[in-house]
Amino acid sequence: MRPSLVIVGAGPRGTGLLERIAANAAELYGDRPLDIHLVDPHPPGAGRIWRPDQSPLLWMNSMAEDITLFTDESVEMAGPVRPGPTLAAWARQVGDGTVTVPPGPAEAAGTLGPRDFAGRPVQGGYLGWVYDRTVDALPPGIAVHEHRHRAVRVAGPRDGRQQVWLAGRTAPLVADLVVLTLGHLGSAPAPEERALAAFAADHHLTYLPPDFTADSDLSGLRAGEPVLVRGMGLAFVDLMVLLTEGRGGRYLTRPDGQLAYLPSGEEPVLHVGSRRGVPYHSKIGYAWTGERPPLPRFFGPAETDALLALPGGPDFTRDIWPLISKELGFAHYHRLFTAHPERTAVHWTDFEEKYAAAEPGSAALQALVAASVPDPADRLDLEALDRPLAGVRFGSDAALQDGLRAYVEADLDRRHDPAHSPDQAVFLALLSVYGQLTRIGDLGPWWHGFFSYLASGPPGPRLRQLLALSRAGVVKFLGAGMTVTPDTERGLFRAGSASLPGAEVTARALVEARLPKPSVVHSKDALLRGLYADGAAATPGGLLRVDAADGRVLDRTGRPHPRRFALGPHTDARSSGAFTRPGTNAPSFRQNDATARTLLTFLAARIPEDHHAADH
């Protein structure tokens, strides 16, 4: 039988792995035969999240020039670099006719500028094009077979071929190796969510649990009625768009330059709050210029090795966070001293030497910063960034609305003013830190939430729309420390917050505006649950444990499976995205390359180079 590989999940992560297989095949596999089976009910390349048939009103949250699925010289890997266009460069090629796309949403790419935020159907077109190009780049002996089905089970001995069972198929796919590149998946509801869903069912209310917003049924959110929304990240932004512009509302710019919203009358009234009480920070709206901070500086491979060698493993608060805070601070002050020296009181070399010697969070470090950076606004305060409304109380609902609008306006101003470019240096440091943390594993939800809040927020135009919706009364802010309780007497949901003590809002609808927490143990995906039942290991947070080097699935004794691999957000080696910005040594690209090389090396050993002709 011909060697075979099954990749479950043909979205951007599966496509990225396939691209690395194509890049490494000449060196490691030669012209041996191989069948690659791609299993996914959604379009290859785009997958479910970026499928072209969703609303074009939903945008990417990165500029077109910052999106690529191709490696470059920054990627630390054993395989060859195979450069390719960013989303922006591909869109330019679509516009000038160099690249032809099929009729449909991807045609809108031709008008996309490098600093524009593409609609998700356009991104789906780019990913589909990358997939087609990747398949074309495979050696002639490697055949790709697409299966538009859902994989439901993997079986087979550790030392033998695996069987991958597909929904609606009576016979399994037989594979030498299986890789799961499943992307974001649903999870069974947590106890609180089950209780709220049961309360909603008993009282004929609408409750939407965590989900990918484009897949949620929003028909129960009625025009003019209050809706409680818990969460102010990207899922909320999508919800906001679909319930306003998606229902016929539109924006106009007033003579004074302020954006205004003209309702269609079909919108509900969104009462939104969260733990922090504020939206994710705006994407930075200016380009980087000048010297980059030399990263990593305090949290690099050597520090990661030391953390991994700690008996019992590292503790996040005790061992990891001090390194993160030192690294973020270094990037911030490097940029401040090199780009804005007039706002500092000492020379950079003097500051750097003392900064390097000071313990993270120590009084000595605080004194150094206070003496060297006169304006407190130029100092990095990670605690204040994380909890901007901590201890803030508003005297009335009107004061709360004014205060939150002022906060969002200030964030927009700062994020679009290069005078505050240390913020962008912190963003670069966050990417560098994330690249190290993928080796350590599951750090729990706080770190990923903090990273997304600072580094993966909405485009600036979305926050300007949020302000317009707030002024129009379509969005009302609840504040920080949002609480939701069922009101059994009135049969309604009740919400309040720490920002306005004593005030409450009731509604017949509640939306959990966030993605489901990834969990192997509680996944809605039968294949993942089956792997766990068969002995695959999970972290305390519920993520699938894998070998950080090449993604092999680990069992509960820590032993790697020789024939099963997993990459993506359901694993404890998850990286910041299947695609990323160029020139950042992306962890996902490094992982893809290492896994592809392991796969090809294993498969090549099945058929020696001088004996494979008969297998064609």
Beta strands, then each sheet from edge to edge (+ up, - down):
strand 1: 4-8
strand 2: 34-39
strand 3: 142-147
strand 4: 151-155
strand 5: 162-166
strand 6: 173-175
strand 7: 177-180
strand 8: 206-208
strand 9: 226-230
strand 10: 250-253
strand 11: 259-262
strand 12: 269-273
strand 13: 475-479
strand 14: 483-487
strand 15: 492-496
strand 16: 505-507
strand 17: 509-512
strand 18: 552-554
strand 19: 560-566
sheet 1: 3+ 2+ 1+ 7+ 19+ 18-
sheet 2: 4+ 5- 6+
sheet 3: 8+ 17+ 9+ 12+ 13+
sheet 4: 10+ 11-
sheet 5: 14+ 15- 16+
end
